[in-house]
Amino acid sequence: MIFKSSIATIFFILFLSIFINENVVGFYIDVDEKENRVIITCSESETLFLDTFKEQVKELTKRSNIRITSLRIDKCDFNFPIHELIRVLEPKFNLDITYIREVILKEMLIRTEIFNPIILDKYFYKIKLEIYHPLGELSIYTLRTFQYDSLSLSIKSQINLADSTIFQSLRYFYVHFEFKFKAEKDCHTLIYNLFDETQKYLPEMGINNDNYETNCILRENTFSKMIALEKLNISKLGVSNVDDKTFSNLTNMTELHLEQNKLNNFSLDYLPSHLQVLDLSRNNISSISSIDSNLTNLKVLHLADNKLNNFSLDYLPSHLQVLDLSRNNISSIYLTKSLDNLIELDLRFNKLETFTLDLENQLVNLEKLQLAHNPLKHLDFKSPDVLKLKILDLENVSINNTEFWFWAHQHKNTTVTNLTGTYPTCICDLEEKLKLKFNNYDAFENYFKNIECRVPLSEFGLTTLGEFTCHTHKCNVYTTHRIEDLENLNIVYNCSNIETMELKTIVWLIEQNMIKNIRGNYFPIVHFLFDDISEIRSFPLISYFKFRNNQKVHISASNSRFKEMGPEIIPFNESLVELNLENNLIQEIDVDVLHKFAVMGTKLKLSGNPIICDCSKLKLYQKILCIQYFILDFDKMTCSDGTSFDPNRDLCISLWTVLSYIALAILLLVTIVLGFYLKYTLEVKVYVYSRGWFPKYFRPESDTAVYNYDAFLSFAEEDGKFVLQILKLLEEDQNPPFKVCYHHRDWKIGEQIDSQIIESVEESRKTIIVLSRHFLASHWANMEFTTAHYKMLEEKSPKILLILHGDIETANLRPELKSYIKTTTYLKSDDKWFEKKLLYALRRPQAVKTNEIEFK
């Protein structure tokens, strides 16, 4: 028992000896050998006392063999000088206070007592001090007690930053805000108040904020106190706008970093002339104007990850050395001048399809060009005999021009070209082109023969230039593999662009090649290409071939003249993965075949076909709409009449619908005609009457009374000229003429005027009153109206025909005349229809036997 107890005691002591090296009461000490750093981490709210700290460190046995240059203290609260803490650690951790270059204080209260200026100035001259998430406000006196070389502050609240801190000896000042600005102006105010007077010594400063929701505007005087700044980094601050002259007073600035902000535009007109590096990457800039000629020292320009579309290198100063335009939307690059000093050009992840690299005249000193991840198809070169280009990055592009591959082969010893994921297009006449270029076949046999190339449709995979075959009178057969799968080979039957050939011959050739190639080999994917065939009208009998159950079939038949598509295109094993029928002459597709495609999950392309969309093809139309999610180009499909496929379109209209439309049209027409008639009743009647249509309809009702005159003209003498025109219209221009009582001619000489007025009114069917200002002033004229008015009331017939002539003030009319005008239709002498309306109003009743009125 004593022996067992002794062993247990020994193991317990060993256990304590292992863990006592790292853990002591209230704090934990560790060594980060990568960073050459000692880390002291205290428990929450743990206070360190110097005497206690010394006693506890003495118990540690852990030592480090590396030279410690950094000290980090987390969550500790102590009020003794930091150099004393380092002295305590020196014997245990190969630590010399004179080698300390970095002090990091995290989530702790920064007391003034920590920094003893007399001792610290002796040992800690020009160190890097980092303070993360200080508790409470930083004391002005704490931070100015000794000389730092660099100070980094990460604060969660504005109260953690003293308003008037002065840093006389700093080389670098970095502030990391971890809170959202309440308003855009708060950003400017906070930066402006970092210093309480003009800072003449600080050469480098950085400001950022991880809260991307923050918006910041930099004003003209935001950095007005920091006149000594040489390098300014304002990244991830949410800057959305910068005043034109914000940086104009920073005459010593050589580097300006504004990456990862929210800038839509940025003015280059007022930047300091000493600027050498400008970084505007990761913003929203869509265009950039010509760079100010004042920037004569600009050497590095970063515009990566913006929204640039087209870019002209002519905007750039000739002394620029590094240009980064990667990750934009650039589709074209313009360059007409020489950029002799440009060394690096980065154009990765753009939309360039063609690019001309002139190394003779424009980019003569270019050493590194990056064009990776562009849809680049054509790359032209103009290169001198002595080439300075050292690195050319063409990863994942699709260059088709043969000349480039010749160039790359010729300069493989001087230029490192990255062609990862980039393959030339398989070319039928490559051997002939090589012979012309090199005057022999050595290049093909020694280099090009084993290069992998993309078959005409790149999604079908890769083969080698040596294995690729081309024929003009029969289908080409070759094996390919996908880029990511080097083991499983696919077989491709390429019947594209073949000359005129009978369908049976094509089927026979495919069948023979399949028997020859598939027997003894397993190809998991089989491709049939029938693109660009002008004579063939229907598909070979793909369903005739015996595929294995797990073989996948792809068919491409675009830009040919296929008119029909039936079940013959469905493989025996029903494993058709993809069918491309773009731009053919197909008007109708079997609905059952479309249903089969949907069941198999076949991806279709059907655009560019004149598919008939009418009532007889309703089921086909509905089926296409039903399987539209399997049709990759459904949005581009149109019917033969040019309309798109719309689920709301009615191809078949019912009889009731047609009748409803007709009834609606008739009702609308009747409504329009009725409305027109109601608004222009008199004009319509006058027009019809004047044309001589339906004469009996327009005769007044039978009148048994016999009159000597059709009309009696009542007028003032001053209107005699106008009356003579009326008289001529009625008596001379009509056949038969109207009989008119004209007092100058028809009244009896010597009789009383009043009796003759009464007699004339009684013997006339109508009394025509020419109402004018002169009429109103005439006693006899008014008497004539009064007589006619009473006669009209007596006979209860429309006796009076009133013509308004000239301007008349109706307010001054006699009561009976005013009442008559308000209640009775009258004519106006200036109406363009005046004469026709007058004749219509004087038309004879049916009892009167006359010929029809004719108009000249």
Secondary structure in CASP SS format (residue, H / E / C, confidence):
PFRMAT SS
TARGET T0000
AUTHOR 0000-0000-0000
METHOD secondary structure of the structure
MODEL  1
M C 1.00
I H 1.00
F H 1.00
K H 1.00
S H 1.00
S H 1.00
I H 1.00
A H 1.00
T H 1.00
I H 1.00
F H 1.00
F H 1.00
I H 1.00
L H 1.00
F H 1.00
L H 1.00
S H 1.00
I H 1.00
F H 1.00
I C 1.00
N C 1.00
E C 1.00
N E 1.00
V E 1.00
V C 1.00
G C 1.00
F E 1.00
Y E 1.00
I E 1.00
D E 1.00
V E 1.00
D E 1.00
E C 1.00
K C 1.00
E C 1.00
N C 1.00
R E 1.00
V E 1.00
I E 1.00
I E 1.00
T E 1.00
C E 1.00
S E 1.00
E E 1.00
S E 1.00
E E 1.00
T E 1.00
L E 1.00
F C 1.00
L H 1.00
D H 1.00
T H 1.00
F H 1.00
K H 1.00
E H 1.00
Q H 1.00
V H 1.00
K H 1.00
E C 1.00
L C 1.00
T C 1.00
K C 1.00
R C 1.00
S C 1.00
N C 1.00
I C 1.00
R C 1.00
I E 1.00
T C 1.00
S E 1.00
L E 1.00
R E 1.00
I E 1.00
D E 1.00
K E 1.00
C E 1.00
D E 1.00
F E 1.00
N C 1.00
F C 1.00
P C 1.00
I H 1.00
H H 1.00
E H 1.00
L H 1.00
I H 1.00
R H 1.00
V H 1.00
L H 1.00
E C 1.00
P C 1.00
K C 1.00
F C 1.00
N C 1.00
L E 1.00
D C 1.00
I H 1.00
T H 1.00
Y H 1.00
I C 1.00
R C 1.00
E E 1.00
V E 1.00
I E 1.00
L E 1.00
K E 1.00
E C 1.00
M C 1.00
L C 1.00
I C 1.00
R C 1.00
T H 1.00
E H 1.00
I H 1.00
F C 1.00
N C 1.00
P H 1.00
I H 1.00
I H 1.00
L H 1.00
D H 1.00
K H 1.00
Y H 1.00
F C 1.00
Y C 1.00
K C 1.00
I E 1.00
K E 1.00
L E 1.00
E E 1.00
I E 1.00
Y E 1.00
H C 1.00
P C 1.00
L C 1.00
G C 1.00
E C 1.00
L C 1.00
S C 1.00
I H 1.00
Y H 1.00
T H 1.00
L H 1.00
R C 1.00
T C 1.00
F C 1.00
Q C 1.00
Y E 1.00
D E 1.00
S E 1.00
L E 1.00
S E 1.00
L E 1.00
S E 1.00
I E 1.00
K C 1.00
S C 1.00
Q H 1.00
I H 1.00
N H 1.00
L C 1.00
A C 1.00
D C 1.00
S C 1.00
T C 1.00
I C 1.00
F C 1.00
Q C 1.00
S C 1.00
L C 1.00
R C 1.00
Y E 1.00
F E 1.00
Y E 1.00
V E 1.00
H E 1.00
F E 1.00
E C 1.00
F C 1.00
K C 1.00
F C 1.00
K C 1.00
A C 1.00
E H 1.00
K H 1.00
D H 1.00
C H 1.00
H H 1.00
T H 1.00
L H 1.00
I H 1.00
Y H 1.00
N C 1.00
L C 1.00
F C 1.00
D C 1.00
E C 1.00
T C 1.00
Q C 1.00
K C 1.00
Y C 1.00
L C 1.00
P C 1.00
E E 1.00
M E 1.00
G E 1.00
I E 1.00
N E 1.00
N E 1.00
D C 1.00
N C 1.00
Y C 1.00
E C 1.00
T C 1.00
N C 1.00
C E 1.00
I E 1.00
L E 1.00
R C 1.00
E C 1.00
N C 1.00
T C 1.00
F C 1.00
S C 1.00
K C 1.00
M C 1.00
I C 1.00
A C 1.00
L C 1.00
E C 1.00
K E 1.00
L E 1.00
N E 1.00
I E 1.00
S C 1.00
K C 1.00
L C 1.00
G C 1.00
V E 1.00
S E 1.00
N E 1.00
V E 1.00
D C 1.00
D C 1.00
K C 1.00
T C 1.00
F C 1.00
S C 1.00
N C 1.00
L C 1.00
T C 1.00
N C 1.00
M C 1.00
T C 1.00
E E 1.00
L E 1.00
H E 1.00
L C 1.00
E C 1.00
Q C 1.00
N C 1.00
K C 1.00
L C 1.00
N C 1.00
N C 1.00
F C 1.00
S C 1.00
L C 1.00
D C 1.00
Y C 1.00
L C 1.00
P C 1.00
S C 1.00
H C 1.00
L C 1.00
Q C 1.00
V E 1.00
L E 1.00
D E 1.00
L C 1.00
S C 1.00
R C 1.00
N C 1.00
N C 1.00
I C 1.00
S C 1.00
S C 1.00
I C 1.00
S C 1.00
S C 1.00
I C 1.00
D C 1.00
S C 1.00
N C 1.00
L C 1.00
T C 1.00
N C 1.00
L C 1.00
K C 1.00
V E 1.00
L E 1.00
H E 1.00
L C 1.00
A C 1.00
D C 1.00
N C 1.00
K C 1.00
L C 1.00
N C 1.00
N E 1.00
F E 1.00
S E 1.00
L H 1.00
D H 1.00
Y H 1.00
L C 1.00
P C 1.00
S C 1.00
H C 1.00
L C 1.00
Q C 1.00
V E 1.00
L E 1.00
D E 1.00
L C 1.00
S C 1.00
R C 1.00
N C 1.00
N C 1.00
I C 1.00
S C 1.00
S E 1.00
I E 1.00
Y E 1.00
L C 1.00
T C 1.00
K C 1.00
S C 1.00
L C 1.00
D C 1.00
N C 1.00
L C 1.00
I C 1.00
E E 1.00
L E 1.00
D E 1.00
L C 1.00
R C 1.00
F C 1.00
N C 1.00
K C 1.00
L C 1.00
E C 1.00
T E 1.00
F E 1.00
T E 1.00
L E 1.00
D E 1.00
L C 1.00
E C 1.00
N C 1.00
Q C 1.00
L C 1.00
V C 1.00
N C 1.00
L C 1.00
E C 1.00
K E 1.00
L E 1.00
Q E 1.00
L C 1.00
A C 1.00
H C 1.00
N C 1.00
P C 1.00
L C 1.00
K C 1.00
H E 1.00
L E 1.00
D E 1.00
F E 1.00
K E 1.00
S C 1.00
P C 1.00
D C 1.00
V C 1.00
L C 1.00
K C 1.00
L C 1.00
K C 1.00
I E 1.00
L E 1.00
D E 1.00
L C 1.00
E C 1.00
N C 1.00
V C 1.00
S C 1.00
I C 1.00
N C 1.00
N C 1.00
T H 1.00
E H 1.00
F H 1.00
W H 1.00
F H 1.00
W H 1.00
A H 1.00
H H 1.00
Q H 1.00
H C 1.00
K C 1.00
N C 1.00
T C 1.00
T C 1.00
V E 1.00
T E 1.00
N E 1.00
L C 1.00
T C 1.00
G C 1.00
T C 1.00
Y C 1.00
P C 1.00
T E 1.00
C C 1.00
I C 1.00
C C 1.00
D C 1.00
L H 1.00
E H 1.00
E H 1.00
K H 1.00
L H 1.00
K H 1.00
L H 1.00
K H 1.00
F H 1.00
N C 1.00
N C 1.00
Y C 1.00
D H 1.00
A H 1.00
F H 1.00
E H 1.00
N H 1.00
Y C 1.00
F H 1.00
K H 1.00
N H 1.00
I C 1.00
E E 1.00
C E 1.00
R E 1.00
V C 1.00
P C 1.00
L C 1.00
S H 1.00
E H 1.00
F H 1.00
G C 1.00
L E 1.00
T E 1.00
T E 1.00
L C 1.00
G C 1.00
E C 1.00
F C 1.00
T C 1.00
C C 1.00
H C 1.00
T C 1.00
H C 1.00
K C 1.00
C C 1.00
N E 1.00
V E 1.00
Y E 1.00
T E 1.00
T E 1.00
H E 1.00
R C 1.00
I C 1.00
E C 1.00
D C 1.00
L C 1.00
E C 1.00
N C 1.00
L C 1.00
N E 1.00
I E 1.00
V E 1.00
Y E 1.00
N E 1.00
C C 1.00
S C 1.00
N C 1.00
I C 1.00
E C 1.00
T C 1.00
M C 1.00
E C 1.00
L H 1.00
K H 1.00
T H 1.00
I H 1.00
V H 1.00
W H 1.00
L H 1.00
I H 1.00
E H 1.00
Q H 1.00
N H 1.00
M H 1.00
I H 1.00
K H 1.00
N H 1.00
I H 1.00
R C 1.00
G C 1.00
N C 1.00
Y C 1.00
F C 1.00
P C 1.00
I E 1.00
V E 1.00
H E 1.00
F E 1.00
L E 1.00
F C 1.00
D C 1.00
D C 1.00
I C 1.00
S C 1.00
E C 1.00
I C 1.00
R C 1.00
S C 1.00
F C 1.00
P C 1.00
L C 1.00
I H 1.00
S H 1.00
Y H 1.00
F C 1.00
K C 1.00
F C 1.00
R C 1.00
N C 1.00
N C 1.00
Q C 1.00
K E 1.00
V E 1.00
H E 1.00
I E 1.00
S E 1.00
A C 1.00
S C 1.00
N C 1.00
S C 1.00
R C 1.00
F C 1.00
K C 1.00
E C 1.00
M C 1.00
G C 1.00
P H 1.00
E H 1.00
I H 1.00
I C 1.00
P C 1.00
F C 1.00
N C 1.00
E C 1.00
S C 1.00
L E 1.00
V E 1.00
E E 1.00
L E 1.00
N E 1.00
L C 1.00
E C 1.00
N C 1.00
N C 1.00
L C 1.00
I C 1.00
Q C 1.00
E C 1.00
I C 1.00
D C 1.00
V H 1.00
D H 1.00
V H 1.00
L H 1.00
H H 1.00
K H 1.00
F H 1.00
A H 1.00
V H 1.00
M H 1.00
G C 1.00
T C 1.00
K E 1.00
L E 1.00
K E 1.00
L C 1.00
S C 1.00
G C 1.00
N C 1.00
P C 1.00
I E 1.00
I C 1.00
C C 1.00
D C 1.00
C H 1.00
S H 1.00
K H 1.00
L H 1.00
K H 1.00
L H 1.00
Y H 1.00
Q H 1.00
K H 1.00
I H 1.00
L H 1.00
C H 1.00
I C 1.00
Q H 1.00
Y H 1.00
F H 1.00
I E 1.00
L C 1.00
D C 1.00
F H 1.00
D H 1.00
K H 1.00
M C 1.00
T E 1.00
C E 1.00
S C 1.00
D C 1.00
G C 1.00
T C 1.00
S E 1.00
F C 1.00
D C 1.00
P C 1.00
N C 1.00
R C 1.00
D C 1.00
L C 1.00
C C 1.00
I C 1.00
S C 1.00
L H 1.00
W H 1.00
T H 1.00
V H 1.00
L H 1.00
S H 1.00
Y H 1.00
I H 1.00
A H 1.00
L H 1.00
A H 1.00
I H 1.00
L H 1.00
L H 1.00
L H 1.00
V H 1.00
T H 1.00
I H 1.00
V H 1.00
L H 1.00
G H 1.00
F H 1.00
Y H 1.00
L H 1.00
K H 1.00
Y C 1.00
T H 1.00
L H 1.00
E H 1.00
V H 1.00
K H 1.00
V H 1.00
Y H 1.00
V H 1.00
Y H 1.00
S H 1.00
R C 1.00
G C 1.00
W C 1.00
F C 1.00
P C 1.00
K H 1.00
Y H 1.00
F H 1.00
R C 1.00
P C 1.00
E C 1.00
S C 1.00
D C 1.00
T C 1.00
A C 1.00
V C 1.00
Y C 1.00
N C 1.00
Y E 1.00
D E 1.00
A E 1.00
F E 1.00
L E 1.00
S E 1.00
F C 1.00
A C 1.00
E H 1.00
E H 1.00
D H 1.00
G H 1.00
K H 1.00
F H 1.00
V H 1.00
L H 1.00
Q H 1.00
I H 1.00
L H 1.00
K H 1.00
L H 1.00
L H 1.00
E H 1.00
E C 1.00
D C 1.00
Q C 1.00
N C 1.00
P C 1.00
P C 1.00
F C 1.00
K C 1.00
V E 1.00
C E 1.00
Y C 1.00
H H 1.00
H H 1.00
R H 1.00
D H 1.00
W C 1.00
K C 1.00
I C 1.00
G C 1.00
E C 1.00
Q C 1.00
I H 1.00
D H 1.00
S H 1.00
Q H 1.00
I H 1.00
I H 1.00
E H 1.00
S H 1.00
V H 1.00
E H 1.00
E C 1.00
S E 1.00
R E 1.00
K E 1.00
T E 1.00
I E 1.00
I E 1.00
V E 1.00
L E 1.00
S C 1.00
R H 1.00
H H 1.00
F H 1.00
L H 1.00
A H 1.00
S C 1.00
H H 1.00
W H 1.00
A H 1.00
N H 1.00
M H 1.00
E H 1.00
F H 1.00
T H 1.00
T H 1.00
A H 1.00
H H 1.00
Y H 1.00
K H 1.00
M H 1.00
L H 1.00
E H 1.00
E H 1.00
K C 1.00
S C 1.00
P C 1.00
K C 1.00
I E 1.00
L E 1.00
L E 1.00
I E 1.00
L E 1.00
H C 1.00
G C 1.00
D C 1.00
I C 1.00
E C 1.00
T H 1.00
A H 1.00
N H 1.00
L C 1.00
R C 1.00
P H 1.00
E H 1.00
L H 1.00
K H 1.00
S H 1.00
Y H 1.00
I H 1.00
K H 1.00
T H 1.00
T C 1.00
T C 1.00
Y C 1.00
L E 1.00
K E 1.00
S C 1.00
D C 1.00
D C 1.00
K C 1.00
W C 1.00
F H 1.00
E H 1.00
K H 1.00
K H 1.00
L H 1.00
L H 1.00
Y H 1.00
A H 1.00
L C 1.00
R C 1.00
R C 1.00
P C 1.00
Q C 1.00
A C 1.00
V C 1.00
K C 1.00
T C 1.00
N C 1.00
E C 1.00
I C 1.00
E C 1.00
F C 1.00
K C 1.00
END
